Amino acid sequence: MTAAELIKNTIPYLKTSDTVQQALDLMHEYHVSDLPVVINNKSAGILNEADLEDAAPDALVETQMPLIEPVKVVASDFFLAPLKMMYQRQISVLPVVKEDGEYIGVIAADDLLKAAAHYNAATEPGGIIILQMAPNDFSISELGRIVESNDARIIHLNTWTDPSNGQLMIAIKINKTDLQDVLASFERYEYNVVQYFGENLSEEELRLNFDHLMNYLNI
């Protein structure tokens, strides 16, 4: 699941010629606390509602540029990239751009959370296991063999590279609600299990695992 698949085109963007009052009205209308600012078809970042409250209503957005938060993700980014950024910054929308920086649309926080939940529960019950390894150690057949040795199967798999260390990250969705046997097998074969999300976990455990994953992604 990529950032491009999560774009919500119904949320408008701000132009530098818009007024602060227009920006606030749009935020209220679309029930968001942030809106993207687009200049020459490029995303400049987002403006936050709280930052505009003390500005003159008739002031132009261009006068508020120092307040802009320059956040964005590329359309091809795996959905954990916007999830990480929106979780860290506590923002309601996140601009999505092409490789050259051209603005495409935004991801809304509520849609992102729904997508993450759908990713973990789509089609069949099961859970997600996230592994980290050197790119040369990646073998789909070996991962499949380990999972299948525990009477389970892989129903979805995504990979991406951690830019901080060049390690390969693998998110595996399996059709089994109890992950303990599979986790034990991965550990027995000395795989680095970064985190896991199982449907049999309590809400508190799920939240703890989510927080641990976000903390890991902060490294």
BALOBA-1460 file (C-alpha; in Angstrom, 3 decimals):
// residues 219
<rec num="1" residu="m" x="0.000" y="0.000" z="0.000"/>
<rec num="2" residu="t" x="1.583" y="3.277" z="-1.136"/>
<rec num="3" residu="a" x="0.931" y="6.917" z="-0.286"/>
<rec num="4" residu="a" x="-0.623" y="7.409" z="-3.731"/>
<rec num="5" residu="e" x="-3.362" y="4.907" z="-2.887"/>
<rec num="6" residu="l" x="-4.377" y="6.961" z="0.162"/>
<rec num="7" residu="i" x="-4.768" y="10.366" z="-1.515"/>
<rec num="8" residu="k" x="-7.959" y="12.261" z="-0.721"/>
<rec num="9" residu="n" x="-8.564" y="14.740" z="-3.534"/>
<rec num="10" residu="t" x="-11.677" y="16.277" z="-1.980"/>
<rec num="11" residu="i" x="-9.612" y="18.314" z="0.500"/>
<rec num="12" residu="p" x="-8.561" y="21.628" z="-1.100"/>
<rec num="13" residu="y" x="-5.191" y="23.340" z="-0.935"/>
<rec num="14" residu="l" x="-4.373" y="26.961" z="-0.142"/>
<rec num="15" residu="k" x="-2.910" y="29.517" z="-2.522"/>
<rec num="16" residu="t" x="-0.679" y="32.350" z="-1.346"/>
<rec num="17" residu="s" x="-3.382" y="34.780" z="-2.496"/>
<rec num="18" residu="d" x="-5.973" y="33.274" z="-0.119"/>
<rec num="19" residu="t" x="-6.735" y="35.118" z="3.103"/>
<rec num="20" residu="v" x="-6.299" y="33.764" z="6.605"/>
<rec num="21" residu="q" x="-10.069" y="33.819" z="7.036"/>
<rec num="22" residu="q" x="-10.544" y="31.754" z="3.876"/>
<rec num="23" residu="a" x="-7.997" y="29.260" z="5.177"/>
<rec num="24" residu="l" x="-9.749" y="28.960" z="8.543"/>
<rec num="25" residu="d" x="-13.154" y="28.624" z="6.878"/>
<rec num="26" residu="l" x="-11.876" y="25.776" z="4.698"/>
<rec num="27" residu="m" x="-10.349" y="24.005" z="7.692"/>
<rec num="28" residu="h" x="-13.661" y="24.190" z="9.531"/>
<rec num="29" residu="e" x="-15.628" y="23.100" z="6.459"/>
<rec num="30" residu="y" x="-13.468" y="20.027" z="5.877"/>
<rec num="31" residu="h" x="-12.944" y="19.251" z="9.578"/>
<rec num="32" residu="v" x="-9.149" y="19.402" z="9.455"/>
<rec num="33" residu="s" x="-6.663" y="21.415" z="11.499"/>
<rec num="34" residu="d" x="-4.140" y="21.770" z="8.657"/>
<rec num="35" residu="l" x="-4.199" y="22.547" z="4.935"/>
<rec num="36" residu="p" x="-1.460" y="22.311" z="2.306"/>
<rec num="37" residu="v" x="-0.076" y="25.410" z="0.595"/>
<rec num="38" residu="v" x="0.722" y="24.978" z="-3.096"/>
<rec num="39" residu="i" x="2.939" y="27.370" z="-5.067"/>
<rec num="40" residu="n" x="3.490" y="26.856" z="-8.809"/>
<rec num="41" residu="n" x="2.101" y="23.314" z="-8.519"/>
<rec num="42" residu="k" x="4.673" y="22.475" z="-5.826"/>
<rec num="43" residu="s" x="3.855" y="21.662" z="-2.212"/>
<rec num="44" residu="a" x="5.294" y="24.242" z="0.199"/>
<rec num="45" residu="g" x="4.039" y="22.386" z="3.274"/>
<rec num="46" residu="i" x="1.054" y="22.840" z="5.566"/>
<rec num="47" residu="l" x="-0.431" y="25.640" z="7.653"/>
<rec num="48" residu="n" x="-1.949" y="24.813" z="11.027"/>
<rec num="49" residu="e" x="-5.185" y="26.293" z="12.323"/>
<rec num="50" residu="a" x="-3.687" y="27.215" z="15.707"/>
<rec num="51" residu="d" x="-0.883" y="29.164" z="14.020"/>
<rec num="52" residu="l" x="-3.408" y="31.317" z="12.147"/>
<rec num="53" residu="e" x="-5.671" y="32.214" z="15.051"/>
<rec num="54" residu="d" x="-3.702" y="35.345" z="15.972"/>
<rec num="55" residu="a" x="-3.297" y="36.555" z="12.391"/>
<rec num="56" residu="a" x="-5.477" y="39.267" z="10.866"/>
<rec num="57" residu="p" x="-8.418" y="37.656" z="9.029"/>
<rec num="58" residu="d" x="-7.701" y="39.643" z="5.862"/>
<rec num="59" residu="a" x="-3.967" y="38.856" z="5.877"/>
<rec num="60" residu="l" x="-2.825" y="36.818" z="2.906"/>
<rec num="61" residu="v" x="-1.469" y="33.313" z="3.233"/>
<rec num="62" residu="e" x="1.772" y="34.522" z="1.660"/>
<rec num="63" residu="t" x="2.394" y="36.619" z="4.806"/>
<rec num="64" residu="q" x="2.184" y="33.441" z="6.916"/>
<rec num="65" residu="m" x="4.886" y="31.515" z="5.047"/>
<rec num="66" residu="p" x="7.300" y="31.486" z="8.036"/>
<rec num="67" residu="l" x="4.682" y="29.387" z="9.873"/>
<rec num="68" residu="i" x="4.526" y="26.692" z="7.200"/>
<rec num="69" residu="e" x="5.627" y="23.205" z="8.223"/>
<rec num="70" residu="p" x="7.514" y="21.754" z="5.206"/>
<rec num="71" residu="v" x="6.211" y="18.193" z="5.368"/>
<rec num="72" residu="k" x="5.392" y="15.861" z="2.488"/>
<rec num="73" residu="v" x="5.747" y="12.295" z="1.255"/>
<rec num="74" residu="v" x="6.403" y="10.911" z="-2.208"/>
<rec num="75" residu="a" x="3.568" y="9.061" z="-3.918"/>
<rec num="76" residu="s" x="5.562" y="5.820" z="-4.107"/>
<rec num="77" residu="d" x="6.367" y="5.746" z="-0.367"/>
<rec num="78" residu="f" x="5.101" y="2.714" z="1.563"/>
<rec num="79" residu="f" x="2.222" y="3.670" z="3.847"/>
<rec num="80" residu="l" x="4.391" y="3.433" z="6.972"/>
<rec num="81" residu="a" x="6.190" y="6.629" z="5.840"/>
<rec num="82" residu="p" x="3.095" y="8.872" z="6.092"/>
<rec num="83" residu="l" x="1.950" y="6.932" z="9.152"/>
<rec num="84" residu="k" x="5.240" y="7.719" z="10.873"/>
<rec num="85" residu="m" x="5.215" y="11.395" z="9.880"/>
<rec num="86" residu="m" x="1.600" y="12.051" z="10.847"/>
<rec num="87" residu="y" x="2.057" y="10.226" z="14.144"/>
<rec num="88" residu="q" x="5.207" y="12.203" z="14.976"/>
<rec num="89" residu="r" x="3.838" y="15.605" z="14.010"/>
<rec num="90" residu="q" x="0.233" y="15.060" z="15.063"/>
<rec num="91" residu="i" x="-1.090" y="16.589" z="11.840"/>
<rec num="92" residu="s" x="-4.459" y="16.050" z="10.193"/>
<rec num="93" residu="v" x="-3.351" y="16.087" z="6.534"/>
<rec num="94" residu="l" x="-0.098" y="15.340" z="4.740"/>
<rec num="95" residu="p" x="0.788" y="16.495" z="1.193"/>
<rec num="96" residu="v" x="1.701" y="13.843" z="-1.374"/>
<rec num="97" residu="v" x="4.003" y="14.779" z="-4.253"/>
<rec num="98" residu="k" x="5.561" y="13.241" z="-7.339"/>
<rec num="99" residu="e" x="9.296" y="12.570" z="-7.474"/>
<rec num="100" residu="d" x="9.864" y="16.086" z="-8.864"/>
<rec num="101" residu="g" x="7.897" y="17.697" z="-6.024"/>
<rec num="102" residu="e" x="4.706" y="18.347" z="-7.984"/>
<rec num="103" residu="y" x="1.678" y="18.392" z="-5.687"/>
<rec num="104" residu="i" x="-0.815" y="15.551" z="-6.170"/>
<rec num="105" residu="g" x="-3.114" y="15.671" z="-3.143"/>
<rec num="106" residu="v" x="-3.219" y="14.968" z="0.576"/>
<rec num="107" residu="i" x="-3.586" y="12.028" z="2.914"/>
<rec num="108" residu="a" x="-6.090" y="12.595" z="5.717"/>
<rec num="109" residu="a" x="-5.289" y="11.186" z="9.151"/>
<rec num="110" residu="d" x="-8.611" y="9.384" z="9.525"/>
<rec num="111" residu="d" x="-8.228" y="7.694" z="6.128"/>
<rec num="112" residu="l" x="-4.669" y="6.658" z="6.964"/>
<rec num="113" residu="l" x="-5.726" y="5.005" z="10.210"/>
<rec num="114" residu="k" x="-8.581" y="3.216" z="8.423"/>
<rec num="115" residu="a" x="-6.160" y="2.034" z="5.747"/>
<rec num="116" residu="a" x="-3.723" y="0.756" z="8.357"/>
<rec num="117" residu="a" x="-6.543" y="-1.108" z="10.081"/>
<rec num="118" residu="h" x="-7.742" y="-2.503" z="6.738"/>
<rec num="119" residu="y" x="-4.201" y="-3.597" z="5.869"/>
<rec num="120" residu="n" x="-4.095" y="-5.586" z="9.093"/>
<rec num="121" residu="a" x="-7.526" y="-7.166" z="8.677"/>
<rec num="122" residu="a" x="-8.309" y="-7.275" z="4.958"/>
<rec num="123" residu="t" x="-9.798" y="-10.386" z="3.345"/>
<rec num="124" residu="e" x="-8.727" y="-12.867" z="6.017"/>
<rec num="125" residu="p" x="-8.041" y="-12.731" z="9.746"/>
<rec num="126" residu="g" x="-4.408" y="-12.650" z="10.730"/>
<rec num="127" residu="g" x="-1.589" y="-10.403" z="11.808"/>
<rec num="128" residu="i" x="1.469" y="-8.520" z="10.633"/>
<rec num="129" residu="i" x="5.093" y="-9.312" z="11.423"/>
<rec num="130" residu="i" x="7.763" y="-6.745" z="10.565"/>
<rec num="131" residu="l" x="11.316" y="-7.978" z="10.012"/>
<rec num="132" residu="q" x="14.608" y="-6.200" z="9.421"/>
<rec num="133" residu="m" x="17.566" y="-7.704" z="7.562"/>
<rec num="134" residu="a" x="20.407" y="-7.009" z="5.168"/>
<rec num="135" residu="p" x="19.082" y="-6.816" z="1.581"/>
<rec num="136" residu="n" x="21.254" y="-9.776" z="0.531"/>
<rec num="137" residu="d" x="19.641" y="-11.964" z="3.204"/>
<rec num="138" residu="f" x="16.113" y="-11.526" z="1.841"/>
<rec num="139" residu="s" x="14.544" y="-14.729" z="0.547"/>
<rec num="140" residu="i" x="10.816" y="-14.904" z="-0.086"/>
<rec num="141" residu="s" x="10.962" y="-18.683" z="-0.360"/>
<rec num="142" residu="e" x="12.639" y="-19.050" z="3.041"/>
<rec num="143" residu="l" x="10.171" y="-16.689" z="4.711"/>
<rec num="144" residu="g" x="7.322" y="-18.645" z="3.152"/>
<rec num="145" residu="r" x="8.800" y="-21.949" z="4.325"/>
<rec num="146" residu="i" x="9.112" y="-20.703" z="7.914"/>
<rec num="147" residu="v" x="5.556" y="-19.387" z="7.946"/>
<rec num="148" residu="e" x="4.132" y="-22.524" z="6.315"/>
<rec num="149" residu="s" x="5.959" y="-24.771" z="8.793"/>
<rec num="150" residu="n" x="3.581" y="-23.311" z="11.391"/>
<rec num="151" residu="d" x="0.408" y="-24.150" z="9.431"/>
<rec num="152" residu="a" x="0.063" y="-20.588" z="8.148"/>
<rec num="153" residu="r" x="0.622" y="-18.804" z="4.855"/>
<rec num="154" residu="i" x="1.697" y="-15.367" z="3.694"/>
<rec num="155" residu="i" x="-1.206" y="-13.431" z="2.199"/>
<rec num="156" residu="h" x="0.539" y="-10.069" z="1.767"/>
<rec num="157" residu="l" x="4.151" y="-8.885" z="1.781"/>
<rec num="158" residu="n" x="5.718" y="-5.444" z="1.412"/>
<rec num="159" residu="t" x="9.351" y="-4.366" z="1.506"/>
<rec num="160" residu="w" x="11.048" y="-1.002" z="1.858"/>
<rec num="161" residu="t" x="14.503" y="0.272" z="2.748"/>
<rec num="162" residu="d" x="15.272" y="2.025" z="6.023"/>
<rec num="163" residu="p" x="17.124" y="5.157" z="4.807"/>
<rec num="164" residu="s" x="18.982" y="5.503" z="8.116"/>
<rec num="165" residu="n" x="20.946" y="2.263" z="7.757"/>
<rec num="166" residu="g" x="20.171" y="0.699" z="4.366"/>
<rec num="167" residu="q" x="18.535" y="-2.316" z="6.003"/>
<rec num="168" residu="l" x="15.595" y="-3.989" z="4.303"/>
<rec num="169" residu="m" x="12.260" y="-3.887" z="6.132"/>
<rec num="170" residu="i" x="9.687" y="-6.604" z="5.403"/>
<rec num="171" residu="a" x="6.058" y="-6.424" z="6.480"/>
<rec num="172" residu="i" x="4.413" y="-9.853" z="6.303"/>
<rec num="173" residu="k" x="0.662" y="-10.348" z="6.627"/>
<rec num="174" residu="i" x="-0.213" y="-13.949" z="7.527"/>
<rec num="175" residu="n" x="-3.583" y="-15.664" z="7.806"/>
<rec num="176" residu="k" x="-3.115" y="-16.730" z="11.411"/>
<rec num="177" residu="t" x="-4.454" y="-14.885" z="14.431"/>
<rec num="178" residu="d" x="-2.027" y="-16.421" z="16.916"/>
<rec num="179" residu="l" x="1.457" y="-15.312" z="15.902"/>
<rec num="180" residu="q" x="3.449" y="-16.894" z="18.716"/>
<rec num="181" residu="d" x="4.558" y="-20.039" z="16.837"/>
<rec num="182" residu="v" x="5.603" y="-18.062" z="13.761"/>
<rec num="183" residu="l" x="7.437" y="-15.502" z="15.894"/>
<rec num="184" residu="a" x="9.267" y="-18.287" z="17.727"/>
<rec num="185" residu="s" x="10.355" y="-19.795" z="14.405"/>
<rec num="186" residu="f" x="11.684" y="-16.488" z="13.114"/>
<rec num="187" residu="e" x="13.617" y="-15.993" z="16.331"/>
<rec num="188" residu="r" x="14.951" y="-19.564" z="16.136"/>
<rec num="189" residu="y" x="16.341" y="-18.791" z="12.681"/>
<rec num="190" residu="e" x="17.806" y="-15.556" z="14.085"/>
<rec num="191" residu="y" x="15.576" y="-13.165" z="12.171"/>
<rec num="192" residu="n" x="15.272" y="-9.668" z="13.625"/>
<rec num="193" residu="v" x="11.585" y="-9.220" z="14.453"/>
<rec num="194" residu="v" x="11.051" y="-5.459" z="14.765"/>
<rec num="195" residu="q" x="7.401" y="-5.606" z="15.738"/>
<rec num="196" residu="y" x="4.195" y="-7.534" z="15.275"/>
<rec num="197" residu="f" x="0.475" y="-6.866" z="15.277"/>
<rec num="198" residu="g" x="-1.839" y="-9.783" z="15.989"/>
<rec num="199" residu="e" x="-5.613" y="-9.668" z="16.090"/>
<rec num="200" residu="n" x="-5.598" y="-11.689" z="19.272"/>
<rec num="201" residu="l" x="-3.759" y="-8.909" z="21.121"/>
<rec num="202" residu="s" x="-5.634" y="-6.683" z="23.535"/>
<rec num="203" residu="e" x="-6.247" y="-3.035" z="22.626"/>
<rec num="204" residu="e" x="-3.595" y="-2.011" z="25.145"/>
<rec num="205" residu="e" x="-1.053" y="-4.436" z="23.645"/>
<rec num="206" residu="l" x="-1.843" y="-3.254" z="20.127"/>
<rec num="207" residu="r" x="-1.331" y="0.356" z="21.175"/>
<rec num="208" residu="l" x="1.923" y="-0.544" z="22.916"/>
<rec num="209" residu="n" x="3.180" y="-2.367" z="19.832"/>
<rec num="210" residu="f" x="2.169" y="0.582" z="17.644"/>
<rec num="211" residu="d" x="4.051" y="2.998" z="19.905"/>
<rec num="212" residu="h" x="7.106" y="0.730" z="19.872"/>
<rec num="213" residu="l" x="7.014" y="0.625" z="16.074"/>
<rec num="214" residu="m" x="6.791" y="4.418" z="15.864"/>
<rec num="215" residu="n" x="9.686" y="4.739" z="18.308"/>
<rec num="216" residu="y" x="11.694" y="2.331" z="16.164"/>
<rec num="217" residu="l" x="10.931" y="4.328" z="13.030"/>
<rec num="218" residu="n" x="12.234" y="7.443" z="14.783"/>
<rec num="219" residu="i" x="15.754" y="5.974" z="14.887"/>
